[in-house]
Each structure stands twice: as structure tokens, then as C-alpha cells.
Amino acid sequence: MRLLGTLTFAALLMCGASAPSTPPVTVAPVAEISIHDYGDHDANCAEWTDRCRTCSRSEAGEQVCSNIGPTCQPAAVTCVRRIKPAQ
């Protein structure tokens, strides 16, 4: 049993010796507006998309979004139709 503990300790030391000497670079996440939050950030947008899903705002102000396709890779969310301003 003591031999197993010694071998485990030696293996841990060898793994630690091969670790890189510099810490990995971490990148702070960029604050992105999700497709579900976009309508809250752009109140004049009636329809928006990330090229995978499309969301729209009903006359009552409710948000409705389509489902994403199985192989779609979302892009940045953009407004595709604006609400006409009241005249």
C-alpha cells in the first residue's frame, strides 16, 4: 500500500514538472446582447435576427422567437424591421 502511495506521489510530481511555466491567457468575455434581450435594448425594432432565429414584437409588445436549426451558427443580432414612428 505504501508503494502505491509513493508511486502516485511520484506521478503527480512528474505531471506538475511538465506544466507550462506561464499562466494561460484568459480573455474577458465580451458583453453581447442575446437574441432574447435584443428587443429590450432596441425598443424601435419590430423584428430582429441572428441569422438562425428570428424574433418579432407583437402589437401587444410580446416577443416571439423561432427555434434554431440543428446546424446553424448564430451571428451578431441585427434589426431587420423597425417600428414606424407615429405621425
N, CA, C and O of each residue as an XYZ file, in Angstrom:
348
protein
N       0.825     -1.184      0.000
C       0.000      0.000      0.000
C       0.876      1.257      0.000
O       0.556      2.260     -0.638
N       1.993      1.172      0.736
C       2.882      2.318      0.795
C       3.526      2.571     -0.561
O       3.763      3.719     -0.939
N       3.804      1.504     -1.287
C       4.403      1.629     -2.611
C       3.437      2.345     -3.566
O       3.861      3.171     -4.375
N       2.153      2.029     -3.471
C       1.153      2.678     -4.309
C       1.091      4.180     -4.027
O       0.991      4.980     -4.958
N       1.148      4.565     -2.764
C       1.144      5.980     -2.393
C       2.377      6.703     -2.905
O       2.295      7.843     -3.361
N       3.525      6.033     -2.826
C       4.772      6.623     -3.311
C       4.735      6.792     -4.824
O       5.164      7.823     -5.342
N       4.231      5.795     -5.535
C       4.135      5.877     -6.991
C       3.153      6.975     -7.421
O       3.400      7.691     -8.391
N       2.061      7.097     -6.706
C       1.082      8.139     -7.016
C       1.691      9.519     -6.812
O       1.500     10.419     -7.629
N       2.428      9.679     -5.714
C       3.077     10.956     -5.428
C       4.118     11.278     -6.491
O       4.221     12.423     -6.931
N       4.887     10.285     -6.904
C       5.905     10.495     -7.941
C       5.249     10.872     -9.267
O       5.766     11.725     -9.988
N       4.122     10.249     -9.596
C       3.412     10.571    -10.838
C       2.893     12.008    -10.801
O       2.943     12.720    -11.804
N       2.405     12.416     -9.659
C       1.920     13.793     -9.529
C       3.055     14.798     -9.687
O       2.874     15.848    -10.303
N       4.212     14.485     -9.138
C       5.364     15.374     -9.278
C       5.797     15.479    -10.731
O       6.137     16.563    -11.204
N       5.786     14.363    -11.436
C       6.197     14.380    -12.840
C       5.204     15.170    -13.687
O       5.614     15.892    -14.595
N       3.931     15.052    -13.414
C       2.924     15.814    -14.163
C       3.060     17.308    -13.894
O       2.915     18.124    -14.805
N       3.332     17.655    -12.667
C       3.498     19.067    -12.315
C       4.727     19.668    -12.951
O       4.740     20.857    -13.266
N       5.776     18.862    -13.149
C       7.011     19.365    -13.743
C       6.830     19.685    -15.217
O       7.555     20.520    -15.756
N       5.879     19.039    -15.881
C       5.685     19.289    -17.302
C       4.693     20.418    -17.568
O       4.432     20.740    -18.728
N       4.144     21.016    -16.538
C       3.184     22.107    -16.719
C       3.899     23.349    -17.242
O       5.055     23.577    -16.887
N       3.243     24.159    -18.076
C       3.885     25.364    -18.593
C       4.204     26.338    -17.467
O       3.491     26.412    -16.466
N       5.292     27.086    -17.653
C       5.728     27.996    -16.604
C       4.936     29.305    -16.602
O       4.909     30.003    -15.588
N       4.295     29.645    -17.717
C       3.496     30.874    -17.768
C       2.023     30.516    -17.649
O       1.579     29.511    -18.204
N       1.272     31.324    -16.936
C      -0.160     31.037    -16.789
C      -0.878     31.229    -18.125
O      -0.453     32.043    -18.944
N      -1.964     30.482    -18.348
C      -2.701     30.643    -19.600
C      -3.350     32.020    -19.678
O      -3.746     32.595    -18.664
N      -3.451     32.531    -20.884
C      -4.065     33.842    -21.095
C      -5.577     33.679    -21.058
O      -6.138     32.833    -21.753
N      -6.219     34.484    -20.254
C      -7.679     34.462    -20.207
C      -8.202     35.750    -20.807
O      -7.680     36.834    -20.546
N      -9.222     35.619    -21.602
C      -9.829     36.773    -22.253
C     -11.160     37.049    -21.577
O     -11.972     36.142    -21.394
N     -11.378     38.286    -21.213
C     -12.645     38.659    -20.591
C     -13.757     38.525    -21.619
O     -13.586     38.938    -22.766
N     -14.898     37.952    -21.227
C     -15.992     37.802    -22.177
C     -16.549     39.159    -22.606
O     -16.682     40.083    -21.803
N     -16.865     39.244    -23.874
C     -17.439     40.469    -24.407
C     -18.930     40.458    -24.087
O     -19.611     39.454    -24.296
N     -19.421     41.566    -23.586
C     -20.846     41.657    -23.272
C     -21.631     41.688    -24.580
O     -21.581     42.666    -25.326
N     -22.347     40.617    -24.840
C     -23.149     40.531    -26.048
C     -24.617     40.559    -25.672
O     -25.018     40.072    -24.615
N     -25.396     41.131    -26.549
C     -26.832     41.145    -26.339
C     -27.379     39.892    -27.001
O     -27.174     39.680    -28.196
N     -28.060     39.076    -26.248
C     -28.612     37.850    -26.813
C     -29.835     38.175    -27.652
O     -30.392     39.269    -27.563
N     -30.239     37.231    -28.454
C     -31.416     37.442    -29.294
C     -32.656     37.663    -28.437
O     -33.584     38.352    -28.859
N     -32.680     37.092    -27.250
C     -33.844     37.244    -26.376
C     -33.858     38.596    -25.656
O     -34.920     39.052    -25.235
N     -32.703     39.240    -25.509
C     -32.616     40.549    -24.854
C     -32.647     41.710    -25.839
O     -32.834     42.857    -25.433
N     -32.467     41.432    -27.119
C     -32.312     42.497    -28.106
C     -33.521     43.433    -28.136
O     -33.354     44.649    -28.228
N     -34.713     42.892    -28.061
C     -35.917     43.712    -28.081
C     -35.990     44.689    -26.920
O     -36.584     45.759    -27.050
N     -35.394     44.336    -25.785
C     -35.366     45.246    -24.632
C     -34.370     46.377    -24.850
O     -34.557     47.473    -24.322
N     -33.310     46.125    -25.622
C     -32.268     47.124    -25.855
C     -32.585     48.051    -27.026
O     -32.072     49.168    -27.086
N     -33.423     47.596    -27.956
C     -33.783     48.412    -29.114
C     -35.303     48.410    -29.230
O     -35.880     47.588    -29.941
N     -35.942     49.333    -28.527
C     -37.402     49.381    -28.455
C     -38.051     49.719    -29.791
O     -39.238     49.443    -29.968
N     -37.324     50.305    -30.735
C     -37.886     50.660    -32.041
C     -37.762     49.533    -33.061
O     -38.200     49.691    -34.201
N     -37.188     48.425    -32.685
C     -37.028     47.304    -33.598
C     -38.238     46.382    -33.467
O     -38.583     45.949    -32.367
N     -38.878     46.084    -34.600
C     -40.047     45.210    -34.602
C     -39.682     43.758    -34.915
O     -40.412     42.837    -34.551
N     -38.539     43.560    -35.598
C     -38.093     42.211    -35.947
C     -36.569     42.186    -35.993
O     -35.951     43.081    -36.570
N     -35.958     41.162    -35.386
C     -34.509     41.054    -35.344
C     -34.101     39.600    -35.527
O     -34.898     38.688    -35.311
N     -32.842     39.391    -35.932
C     -32.372     38.042    -36.220
C     -30.888     37.892    -35.908
O     -30.139     38.868    -35.872
N     -30.488     36.654    -35.687
C     -29.068     36.314    -35.565
C     -28.675     35.379    -36.711
O     -27.666     34.678    -36.629
N     -29.462     35.375    -37.760
C     -29.326     34.558    -38.973
C     -29.625     33.085    -38.735
O     -29.463     32.266    -39.639
N     -30.060     32.742    -37.525
C     -30.520     31.384    -37.234
C     -31.955     31.418    -36.735
O     -32.782     30.584    -37.105
N     -32.227     32.390    -35.896
C     -33.559     32.576    -35.329
C     -34.038     33.966    -35.683
O     -33.240     34.876    -35.905
N     -35.345     34.119    -35.733
C     -35.939     35.433    -35.962
C     -36.925     35.696    -34.834
O     -37.725     34.830    -34.479
N     -36.860     36.892    -34.279
C     -37.786     37.296    -33.234
C     -38.553     38.511    -33.720
O     -38.054     39.305    -34.517
N     -39.765     38.640    -33.228
C     -40.568     39.817    -33.561
C     -41.366     40.236    -32.334
O     -41.550     39.476    -31.383
N     -41.826     41.469    -32.398
C     -42.608     42.041    -31.307
C     -44.046     42.149    -31.794
O     -44.304     42.727    -32.849
N     -44.983     41.595    -31.028
C     -46.394     41.684    -31.404
C     -46.914     43.089    -31.105
O     -46.229     43.897    -30.476
N     -48.114     43.364    -31.558
C     -48.737     44.676    -31.291
C     -48.887     44.914    -29.792
O     -48.846     46.055    -29.329
N     -49.061     43.834    -29.040
C     -49.194     43.943    -27.578
C     -47.838     44.080    -26.890
O     -47.776     44.284    -25.678
N     -46.738     43.969    -27.669
C     -45.407     44.119    -27.102
C     -44.757     42.819    -26.691
O     -43.636     42.824    -26.181
N     -45.449     41.682    -26.905
C     -44.872     40.388    -26.554
C     -43.828     39.985    -27.589
O     -43.976     40.270    -28.777
N     -42.797     39.334    -27.136
C     -41.721     38.886    -28.013
C     -41.934     37.418    -28.371
O     -42.208     36.592    -27.501
N     -41.806     37.101    -29.659
C     -41.955     35.734    -30.147
C     -40.729     35.405    -30.993
O     -40.375     36.168    -31.892
N     -40.075     34.268    -30.709
C     -38.870     33.869    -31.448
C     -39.048     32.478    -32.045
O     -39.719     31.618    -31.474
N     -38.432     32.278    -33.202
C     -38.429     30.963    -33.832
C     -37.379     30.090    -33.160
O     -36.568     30.571    -32.369
N     -37.404     28.796    -33.487
C     -36.397     27.864    -32.975
C     -35.162     27.895    -33.858
O     -35.231     28.262    -35.031
N     -34.036     27.506    -33.285
C     -32.777     27.467    -34.028
C     -32.660     26.127    -34.756
O     -33.097     25.094    -34.249
N     -32.070     26.157    -35.939
C     -31.822     24.930    -36.686
C     -30.706     24.134    -36.052
O     -29.907     24.699    -35.305
N     -30.619     22.844    -36.321
C     -29.636     21.999    -35.642
C     -28.179     22.298    -35.999
O     -27.296     22.018    -35.188
N     -27.896     22.845    -37.160
C     -26.506     23.091    -37.540
C     -26.198     24.561    -37.730
O     -25.136     24.899    -38.252
N     -27.079     25.431    -37.330
C     -26.893     26.866    -37.543
C     -25.921     27.450    -36.520
O     -25.952     27.090    -35.344
N     -25.065     28.349    -36.979
C     -24.131     29.067    -36.116
C     -24.575     30.520    -36.049
O     -24.429     31.244    -37.035
N     -25.118     30.976    -34.910
C     -25.630     32.343    -34.809
C     -24.560     33.401    -35.056
O     -23.387     33.212    -34.735
N     -24.989     34.506    -35.629
C     -24.138     35.667    -35.859
C     -24.589     36.771    -34.909
O     -25.428     36.543    -34.037
N     -24.037     37.949    -35.078
C     -24.450     39.091    -34.258
C     -25.915     39.414    -34.556
O     -26.370     39.282    -35.692
N     -26.631     39.830    -33.542
C     -28.046     40.138    -33.691
C     -28.197     41.498    -34.373
O     -27.535     42.470    -34.007
N     -29.077     41.546    -35.368
C     -29.334     42.794    -36.085
C     -30.834     42.992    -36.250
O     -31.605     42.033    -36.303
N     -31.224     44.241    -36.328
C     -32.624     44.596    -36.549
C     -32.896     44.537    -38.051
O     -32.124     45.077    -38.843
N     -33.990     43.885    -38.443
C     -34.328     43.790    -39.862
C     -35.603     44.561    -40.212
O     -35.891     44.778    -41.388
N     -36.371     44.977    -39.189
C     -37.573     45.782    -39.450
C     -37.825     46.686    -38.258
O     -37.905     46.231    -37.117
N     -37.947     47.957    -38.539
C     -38.192     48.947    -37.474
C     -39.679     49.275    -37.363
O     -40.433     49.137    -38.326
N     -40.084     49.710    -36.176
C     -41.443     50.184    -35.953
C     -41.562     51.554    -36.569
O     -40.711     52.419    -36.364
N     -42.635     51.746    -37.332
C     -42.859     53.053    -37.956
C     -43.227     54.042    -36.855
O     -44.105     53.768    -36.036
N     -42.556     55.195    -36.837
C     -42.878     56.188    -35.808
C     -44.270     56.770    -36.030
O     -44.707     56.938    -37.169
N     -44.952     57.072    -34.951
C     -46.289     57.690    -35.023
C     -46.173     59.090    -35.561
O     -45.266     59.833    -35.185
N     -47.091     59.462    -36.446
C     -47.027     60.799    -37.056
C     -48.105     61.696    -36.497
O     -48.207     62.857    -36.892
